[in-house]
Every structure is written in structure tokens, then in C-alpha cells.
């Protein structure tokens, strides 16, 4: 009877160790993918230096701040976030962290991802250019 009990205990604890090992391996794999995303984000932003410089001018936002906002957004949405509520929470978090309005953060991300300007942005840019030309 003691031998059977001992065997059962060994089986139970042996299975737990296997499950724990599998869990740790899956966590390590997730961490590696996350680290890979971080390094790819840095490379992507380095590659898009000209685009960031132009966005910085258009959005009237320092290049460093623009880079930080985009870097954080890209990392938090890796590999792909399509749920509107999650995107809204990410934009809100970034907005609070860098003390930039939610609208501006969303505008920066939208312009970077889709390379478009909204009608309001085009009008605002034209007004600013006209004011500069008058001086």
C-alpha cells in the first residue's frame, strides 16, 4: 500500500514539474517574441528617420517625443491589435505618460501608419504657412 501511495505521489509531482516546465518554456518564448518586437520597432523607426522628421514638423512635436510616442504605440500593439477599446486604452496611456492630448497622439499614429493628413490638418498647415509668409 505504501508503495502504491509513493508511486501516486511521484506521478502527481512529476506531472506538475512537466506542466511547470512547459509553462516556463512558453513564457520564455513569449518574452523572446516581445524582445524581438522591441528591437524591430527600433530598426523600423531608425529606417523611417525622414518620415519622422517630416511628421515632427507637420505635427509641431519634437522629434524625440514623436519617436517615443510611436515606439511605445508600436510595441504595445505588437503583433496586431484591432480591438478599438484596446487601441483607445493604449492611446490614452501614451497621452497621459507624455502629457500630449489623445487627439494629437492618435493623429501622430494615424499619420505614421497610413501616411495621410486629415482635412483639418491640411487646412491648419495652410493657415500656418500663410502666417509665416506674411511675416
Protein Blocks (a to p, Z undefined) as FASTA:
>chain_A
ZZmmmmmmmmmmmmmmmmmmmmmmmmmmmmmmmmmmmmmmmmmmmmmmmmmmmmmmmnop
afklmmmmmmmmmmmmpfbdcbfklmmmmmmmmmmmnopafklmmmmmmmmmnopacfkl
mmmmmmmmmmmmmZZ
